[in-house]
Amino acid sequence: MKKRLIAAGVTGSPAARGRALDRKPAALDIRARLWRHWPAGAAAVLLLVSIVAAWPGAAMFDTVRQYSQVLAGRFDDWHPPVMARLWSLLHPLADGTGPLFALQIAAYWLGLGTLAQALGGRRAAAILAVGASPVLLGWQAVVLKDAQLVGALSCAVGLIAWFRLRARPMTWPAIAAVALCLVYATLLRANAAFSTVPLAVLLFLPAGRRFVRPAAIVAGIVAGIVVAIIAAQFVNRHLLGARDSGIARVEAIYDLAGIAVRSGEPIYGIDPVALTARHCVKPLFWDPMQNREDCQRPLAGIDHMPAGTLYLMLADAAAAHPVAYATHRLAHLNATLRWLVSRDWPLAAPPAYNEPNTLGLDNPPSGALLRWQQLAANFIDTPLGWPFFWVVLGICGLVQVRRIPPGPRRDLALALLLSALCQEASFTVLSISSDLRYHLWPMLAVALAWALLWDKWRPDRRTLLCLAGLCAVLLPALAARLSLPQGPIAYADLLN
């Protein structure tokens, strides 16, 4: 017995050895508990480091415009009024971006930390590594609606995973918190419903879904997206008090101009010759039509028409010129997915410096943030910063889902994949700019889904087909970046 005590590291008098043996199991139990909760602890450390390094968050042009509305107390719907209203509630705590940045980054790491804790092991490490990746974390340092959306959806997924992955029923406070996150995310972007509705439908369905037909799930998602888009307009105008800024007309004007240029016909009085000569219609973005007077004149006849009328005109023009409409939209889709484009395709890297302003948002970035954002800019030039790469990985993930036994882990992965792919699919018809930040949630969702799905390398025919498909889209992308001349990077040059 004495030898066993000495071997266990317990020495001294018999009484001392007895007391030590009583304390040893308790100490071991504490250590085991701490080790079991390492993902939550790591997420807390990452949260603290993120806040210290990026405080109080960078402000882009959109951020400055929203902050001016917060100070004035007058809101419009060009940018999400729900974000400006939330900022107004937080503004008494401190001036500037700090309070909103703290909420945004806390929701992000709370969701990822909770998901990692529920999974444990190597999957937890993968989740935290994804969250700390330069591109995603770099954009979370920017106070912006897209980063707010990522934070809200990460929080919702983490809370649901905490209960579903541990086979526990969700409490009513947790359900309320998840619903609040999903509603807030839906109101942050005009097409956010394509991300939030599939997520909500699949995550709130009963585990297993044995008695729910796939067709019913698809119908529920489609109906939910339509209802959410219509309801968001009502909430913005009547509940949040935002005036009409004309943003609802932009998509139709951009597409009508694109059809006119591609077909060469004067559709609804639009002069295609003037638009073509002045290079007004760009696959990259619609901005010349807003910021250049010479591009506004050919559109003067439709610029102030009601949104409903414009979309009826667009439907008629698309039906009359389907090839022109398809080529216009596919050119923009290629630009926003960053597939066959030149090197250093613009509107991608997260900023470290604030947009120049007179509102007091002039805090200089820390050295750590400058270095991190430069690292993020370098990562964007790799496939990890190309949205089309994540689309293909998402499609391959749907193939991989079929190989996973039914259960909460598969359900969660499927919800994430459909949320990402529905959002990316929406860009085929609803997109006017190629900013990388619009793709942050799909990129994160696909990465999280693969962390849930991956077990071990088991190559089969489907897996090899997915790899072949990935190579088939990557090789032309690499060739385009090596062969196409590099375009302008400065915004003024892009505009002109």
C-alpha positions in Angstrom: 0.0 0.0 0.0 2.8 2.4 0.9 4.5 1.7 -2.4 1.3 2.5 -4.3 1.0 5.7 -2.4 4.5 6.7 -3.1 4.1 5.8 -6.8 1.0 8.1 -6.9 3.1 10.9 -5.5 1.6 10.8 -1.9 4.2 10.8 0.8 4.5 11.7 4.5 2.9 10.4 7.7 0.0 8.0 7.5 -2.4 10.8 8.5 -1.0 13.1 5.9 -1.2 10.4 3.3 -4.8 9.8 4.1 -5.7 13.5 3.8 -3.9 13.7 0.5 -5.7 10.7 -0.9 -9.0 12.4 0.0 -8.0 15.6 -1.8 -6.5 13.9 -4.9 -9.8 12.7 -6.5 -11.3 16.2 -6.0 -8.2 17.8 -7.7 -8.3 15.3 -10.5 -12.1 16.0 -11.0 -11.4 19.8 -11.2 -8.7 19.2 -13.8 -11.0 17.0 -15.8 -13.8 19.6 -15.7 -11.5 22.3 -16.8 -10.2 20.2 -19.7 -13.7 19.4 -20.8 -14.5 23.1 -21.0 -11.3 24.1 -22.9 -13.2 25.1 -26.1 -15.3 27.7 -24.1 -12.1 29.0 -22.5 -10.3 29.2 -25.8 -13.2 31.1 -27.3 -13.2 33.5 -24.4 -9.5 34.2 -24.9 -10.0 34.8 -28.6 -12.9 37.2 -27.8 -10.7 39.2 -25.4 -7.8 39.3 -27.9 -10.1 40.3 -30.7 -11.5 43.2 -28.6 -8.1 44.4 -27.5 -6.6 44.2 -30.9 -9.4 45.8 -32.9 -11.1 48.2 -30.4 -13.3 50.1 -31.1 -13.8 48.6 -34.6 -13.1 50.1 -38.0 -15.7 52.3 -39.8 -16.4 52.1 -43.5 -18.4 54.5 -45.6 -21.6 52.7 -44.8 -20.7 52.8 -41.1 -20.2 56.5 -41.1 -23.5 57.1 -42.9 -25.4 55.0 -40.4 -23.7 56.8 -37.5 -24.7 60.1 -38.9 -28.3 58.8 -38.8 -27.8 57.8 -35.2 -26.6 61.2 -34.2 -29.4 62.9 -36.2 -32.2 60.6 -35.0 -33.5 60.3 -38.6 -33.3 57.0 -40.5 -33.8 55.7 -44.1 -33.7 52.2 -45.5 -30.6 52.6 -47.7 -28.8 50.8 -44.9 -30.6 48.6 -42.4 -32.6 50.8 -40.0 -32.7 47.9 -37.4 -28.9 48.3 -37.1 -29.1 52.1 -36.7 -31.9 51.7 -34.1 -29.8 49.2 -32.1 -26.9 51.6 -32.3 -29.1 54.4 -31.0 -29.9 52.2 -28.0 -26.2 51.5 -27.3 -25.0 55.1 -28.1 -25.6 56.4 -24.5 -23.0 53.8 -23.3 -20.3 55.4 -25.3 -19.7 57.5 -28.5 -18.5 55.9 -31.7 -18.4 52.3 -32.9 -17.2 50.7 -29.6 -20.5 49.4 -28.1 -21.8 48.0 -31.4 -18.4 46.4 -32.2 -18.3 44.8 -28.7 -21.8 43.3 -29.3 -20.9 42.1 -32.8 -17.7 40.4 -31.8 -19.2 38.9 -28.6 -22.1 37.3 -30.5 -19.6 35.9 -33.0 -17.4 34.2 -30.4 -20.3 33.2 -28.2 -21.8 31.3 -31.1 -18.6 29.7 -32.2 -17.5 28.9 -28.7 -20.8 27.3 -27.8 -20.7 25.2 -30.9 -17.1 24.2 -30.2 -18.0 23.3 -26.6 -20.9 21.2 -27.7 -18.8 19.2 -30.2 -15.5 18.9 -28.3 -12.3 17.3 -29.5 -10.8 17.9 -32.8 -14.0 19.4 -34.2 -13.9 22.0 -31.5 -10.4 23.0 -32.5 -11.5 23.2 -36.2 -14.4 25.4 -35.3 -12.2 27.9 -33.4 -9.6 27.8 -36.1 -12.2 28.7 -38.7 -13.5 31.6 -36.5 -9.9 32.9 -36.1 -9.2 32.8 -39.9 -7.8 36.1 -41.2 -10.5 36.9 -43.7 -13.5 36.1 -41.4 -12.0 37.7 -38.2 -10.6 40.6 -40.3 -14.1 41.5 -41.4 -15.5 41.0 -37.9 -13.2 43.9 -36.9 -15.3 46.2 -39.1 -18.6 47.6 -37.8 -20.9 46.8 -40.7 -24.2 45.1 -41.4 -22.5 42.1 -43.0 -20.3 41.5 -39.9 -23.4 42.0 -37.8 -25.2 39.3 -39.8 -22.4 36.9 -39.3 -22.3 37.6 -35.6 -26.1 37.1 -35.2 -26.3 33.9 -37.2 -23.2 32.5 -35.4 -24.9 33.1 -32.1 -28.1 31.5 -33.3 -26.4 28.4 -34.6 -24.3 28.0 -31.4 -27.3 28.2 -29.1 -29.2 25.7 -31.1 -26.2 23.3 -31.3 -25.7 23.5 -27.5 -29.0 21.8 -27.0 -29.4 19.7 -30.1 -26.0 18.1 -30.1 -26.4 17.2 -26.4 -29.9 15.8 -27.0 -31.6 18.3 -24.7 -34.8 20.2 -25.3 -34.3 24.0 -25.9 -35.4 26.2 -23.1 -37.8 29.1 -23.8 -35.1 31.8 -23.1 -32.8 30.0 -25.6 -35.6 29.9 -28.2 -36.3 33.6 -27.7 -32.6 34.4 -28.1 -32.3 32.4 -31.3 -35.5 33.9 -32.7 -34.2 37.4 -31.9 -30.9 36.7 -33.6 -32.6 35.3 -36.7 -35.1 38.2 -37.0 -32.3 40.8 -36.6 -30.2 39.0 -39.2 -33.1 38.9 -41.6 -33.6 42.7 -41.3 -29.9 43.4 -42.0 -29.9 42.8 -45.7 -32.5 42.8 -48.5 -31.6 39.2 -49.4 -30.7 38.0 -45.9 -33.8 35.9 -45.9 -32.1 33.5 -48.3 -29.7 32.7 -45.4 -31.9 33.0 -42.4 -35.1 31.2 -43.5 -33.4 27.9 -44.6 -31.5 28.0 -41.3 -34.6 28.6 -39.2 -36.8 26.0 -41.0 -34.2 23.2 -40.7 -33.0 24.0 -37.2 -36.4 24.3 -35.7 -37.8 21.2 -37.2 -38.0 18.1 -34.9 -34.8 16.1 -34.8 -34.8 13.3 -37.3 -37.7 14.8 -39.3 -39.1 11.3 -40.1 -42.6 12.6 -40.8 -41.7 15.7 -42.8 -41.4 15.3 -46.5 -38.5 17.0 -48.3 -41.0 18.7 -50.7 -42.7 20.2 -47.7 -39.4 21.5 -46.3 -38.6 23.1 -49.7 -42.0 24.6 -49.9 -41.7 26.0 -46.4 -38.3 27.6 -47.2 -39.6 29.2 -50.4 -42.7 30.5 -48.8 -40.7 31.7 -45.8 -38.3 33.7 -47.9 -41.1 35.4 -49.8 -42.9 36.3 -46.5 -39.7 37.4 -44.9 -38.8 39.8 -47.7 -42.2 41.4 -47.8 -42.4 41.6 -44.0 -39.0 43.2 -43.8 -40.2 46.1 -46.0 -43.2 46.6 -43.7 -41.0 46.5 -40.5 -38.5 48.9 -41.9 -41.0 51.5 -43.0 -43.8 51.3 -40.4 -42.2 49.8 -37.2 -38.6 51.2 -37.5 -39.7 54.5 -39.0 -37.3 54.5 -42.0 -38.1 56.8 -44.9 -37.9 55.5 -48.5 -34.4 56.1 -49.9 -35.0 54.6 -53.3 -32.8 51.5 -52.6 -35.7 49.2 -53.6 -35.5 50.5 -57.2 -31.7 50.0 -57.7 -31.7 46.3 -58.7 -34.4 46.9 -61.4 -32.6 49.9 -62.8 -29.2 48.1 -62.9 -30.8 45.1 -64.7 -32.8 47.2 -67.2 -29.6 49.1 -68.1 -27.8 45.9 -68.5 -30.4 44.4 -70.8 -30.4 47.6 -72.9 -26.6 47.5 -73.3 -26.4 43.8 -74.0 -29.3 43.9 -76.5 -28.4 47.2 -78.0 -32.1 48.3 -78.0 -33.6 51.4 -76.3 -35.7 49.6 -73.7 -38.2 51.9 -72.0 -36.3 55.0 -73.3 -32.9 53.9 -72.0 -30.2 54.9 -74.4 -27.8 51.9 -74.8 -25.4 53.8 -77.0 -24.7 56.5 -74.3 -24.4 53.9 -71.6 -22.0 51.8 -73.7 -19.9 54.7 -74.8 -19.5 56.0 -71.2 -18.9 52.5 -69.7 -21.7 52.9 -67.3 -22.8 49.3 -66.9 -20.1 47.3 -65.2 -20.2 43.7 -64.1 -18.3 44.7 -60.9 -21.0 47.0 -59.5 -23.8 49.4 -60.3 -22.1 52.5 -58.7 -21.5 54.6 -61.9 -25.3 54.9 -62.2 -25.4 56.5 -58.8 -22.3 58.5 -58.7 -21.7 59.7 -62.3 -23.9 62.4 -63.8 -23.1 61.3 -67.4 -24.5 57.8 -66.5 -27.5 59.2 -64.7 -28.8 61.1 -67.8 -29.6 58.1 -70.0 -31.6 56.7 -67.1 -33.5 59.8 -66.2 -36.8 58.5 -67.7 -37.0 55.6 -65.3 -35.0 56.8 -62.3 -38.0 58.0 -60.2 -40.6 55.4 -61.1 -42.1 53.3 -58.3 -40.3 50.1 -57.5 -43.3 47.9 -58.4 -43.5 49.5 -61.9 -39.8 49.0 -62.4 -39.9 45.3 -61.6 -42.8 44.8 -63.9 -40.8 46.5 -66.6 -37.8 44.3 -65.8 -39.9 41.1 -66.1 -41.2 42.3 -69.5 -37.7 43.2 -70.7 -36.2 39.9 -69.5 -38.9 37.9 -71.2 -38.3 39.9 -74.5 -34.5 39.7 -74.3 -33.7 36.5 -72.3 -30.2 36.2 -73.7 -29.3 39.8 -72.9 -30.6 39.4 -69.4 -28.9 36.1 -68.8 -25.5 37.4 -70.0 -25.8 40.5 -67.9 -26.6 38.6 -64.8 -24.0 35.8 -65.4 -21.3 38.5 -66.0 -22.1 40.0 -62.6 -22.3 36.6 -61.0 -18.9 35.8 -62.3 -17.6 39.0 -60.8 -19.2 38.6 -57.4 -18.2 34.9 -57.1 -14.6 36.0 -58.2 -14.2 33.2 -60.7 -12.8 34.2 -64.1 -11.4 37.6 -63.0 -8.0 39.3 -62.9 -5.6 39.3 -59.9 -6.4 41.6 -56.9 -10.1 41.7 -57.8 -11.3 44.8 -55.8 -13.8 45.3 -53.0 -12.4 42.4 -51.0 -9.9 43.3 -48.2 -11.2 44.4 -44.8 -10.1 47.9 -43.9 -8.0 48.9 -40.9 -8.5 52.7 -41.2 -11.7 54.5 -40.8 -13.4 56.3 -43.6 -12.6 60.0 -43.4 -15.4 61.8 -41.5 -16.3 64.7 -39.2 -18.3 62.7 -36.8 -15.6 61.7 -34.4 -14.9 58.3 -35.9 -11.2 59.0 -36.3 -9.5 56.5 -33.9 -6.2 55.2 -35.4 -5.9 51.4 -35.8 -3.6 49.5 -33.5 -0.4 47.9 -34.9 -1.9 44.5 -34.3 -5.0 45.3 -36.4 -2.9 46.7 -39.2 -0.8 43.6 -39.4 -3.9 41.3 -39.2 -5.8 43.2 -42.0 -2.7 42.9 -44.2 -2.6 39.1 -43.5 -6.3 39.0 -44.4 -5.6 40.8 -47.7 -3.0 38.2 -48.5 -5.4 35.3 -47.8 -8.0 36.9 -50.1 -5.6 36.3 -53.0 -5.9 32.5 -52.4 -8.8 30.2 -53.0 -9.9 30.7 -49.4 -11.0 34.2 -50.4 -12.8 33.2 -53.5 -16.6 32.7 -53.0 -17.0 30.2 -55.9 -14.5 27.9 -54.1 -16.9 27.8 -51.1 -19.9 27.2 -53.4 -18.3 24.1 -54.8 -17.3 22.9 -51.3 -20.9 23.5 -50.2 -22.2 21.3 -53.0 -19.7 18.6 -52.2 -20.9 18.9 -48.6 -24.4 18.0 -49.6 -22.9 14.9 -51.2 -21.1 14.2 -47.9 -24.2 14.6 -45.8 -25.7 11.5 -47.4 -22.9 9.4 -45.8 -23.4 10.6 -42.3 -25.9 8.7 -40.1 -29.1 10.6 -39.2 -28.8 12.7 -36.1 -28.3 16.2 -34.8 -24.8 16.6 -36.3 -26.1 15.9 -39.8 -29.1 18.1 -39.3 -27.0 21.0 -38.3 -24.6 20.5 -41.2 -27.4 20.3 -43.7 -29.0 23.5 -42.3 -25.7 25.4 -42.6 -25.1 24.1 -46.2 -28.5 25.0 -47.4 -28.3 28.4 -45.8 -25.0 29.1 -47.5 -26.1 27.8 -50.9 -29.5 29.5 -51.0 -27.7 32.8 -50.2 -25.2 32.3 -53.0 -28.0 31.2 -55.4 -29.8 34.5 -54.7 -26.9 36.4 -56.2 -27.9 35.2 -59.7 -30.9 37.6 -59.7 -30.5 39.8 -56.6 -27.1 41.5 -56.5 -25.7 44.9 -57.7 -22.1 44.8 -56.3 -19.2 42.3 -56.0 -18.1 43.1 -52.4 -16.5 40.0 -50.8 -18.3 40.9 -47.5 -21.6 39.8 -48.9 -20.3 36.2 -49.0 -18.9 36.1 -45.4 -21.8 34.1 -43.9 -21.8 31.5 -46.8 -18.1 31.0 -46.4 -18.3 30.6 -42.6 -21.4 28.3 -42.9 -19.7 25.9 -45.4 -16.6 25.8 -43.3 -18.6 25.0 -40.1 -20.6 22.3 -42.0 -17.4 20.6 -43.1 -16.1 20.7 -39.5 -19.3 18.8 -38.5 -19.2 16.3 -41.4 -15.5 15.4 -41.7 -14.6 12.1 -40.0 -11.9 10.4 -42.0 -10.7 10.2 -45.6 -12.8 7.6 -47.3 -12.5 8.1 -51.0 -15.3 6.8 -53.1 -16.8 7.7 -56.5 -18.8 10.7 -55.2 -15.8 12.1 -53.3 -13.6 11.8 -56.4 -16.2 13.5 -58.5 -16.4 16.4 -56.1 -12.6 16.7 -56.2 -12.7 16.7 -59.9 -15.3 19.4 -59.9 -13.3 21.5 -57.6 -10.3 21.2 -59.8 -12.4 21.9 -62.9 -13.4 25.3 -61.5 -10.1 26.2 -59.8 -7.9 25.7 -62.9 -9.7 28.2 -65.1 -9.7 30.7 -62.2 -6.0 30.4 -61.7 -5.5 30.7 -65.5 -7.6 33.9 -65.6 -5.6 35.4 -62.8 -2.3 34.7 -64.6 -3.5 35.8 -68.0 -5.9 38.7 -67.5 -4.4 42.2 -67.1 -4.8 43.6 -63.6 -7.5 46.3 -63.4 -7.7 49.4 -61.3 -8.0 49.2 -57.5 -8.8 52.7 -56.4 -12.5 53.4 -56.2 -12.4 56.5 -58.4 -10.6 54.5 -61.1 -13.2 51.7 -60.8 -16.0 54.2 -61.1 -14.7 55.7 -64.3 
